[in-house]
């Protein structure tokens, strides 16, 4: 396999793996949010609701986190397609256009789809 293709797949796979876990979701579930400037207020609200509600809110936080990764990839894809942006890792250009592009490849891998055969 071409090194650039391997590195591209690794990047997308790492982002897909990363999107499945967000530190903040655990903080929401435990009512132990930090670093917001109004931690006590948020934690007070969270501690006043049931574990089921906190779990639902944590799921919402995770989806927002995933959406943020996706939004960045959409912008990178726009830059690649419209502005000719190229990305390289270890001196190898990432062939993002070889497959469906950053955002679609990310969503596919998040959903467990396999990479197409070379």
Residue pairs with C-beta under 8 A, 6 or more apart in sequence:
1 118
2 95
3 90
3 92
4 88
4 92
4 93
4 94
4 95
5 95
5 98
5 118
7 89
7 90
7 92
7 94
8 94
8 95
8 96
8 98
8 99
9 115
11 89
11 94
12 102
12 105
12 106
12 109
13 109
15 69
15 73
15 106
16 106
16 109
16 110
18 69
19 65
19 66
19 69
19 106
19 110
20 110
22 61
22 62
22 65
24 33
24 58
24 61
24 65
25 58
25 59
25 61
25 62
25 65
26 58
27 33
27 34
28 46
28 54
28 57
28 58
28 61
29 51
29 54
29 55
29 58
30 54
31 43
31 46
31 47
31 54
32 43
33 39
33 42
33 43
33 46
36 42
46 54
46 57
49 57
66 110
69 106
70 103
70 106
70 107
73 102
73 103
73 106
74 102
74 103
76 85
76 87
76 96
76 102
77 96
77 101
77 102
77 103
79 85
80 86
80 87
80 96
80 97
80 101
80 102
81 97
81 101
86 93
86 94
87 93
87 94
87 96
88 94
96 102
96 105
99 105
99 115
99 116
100 108
109 115
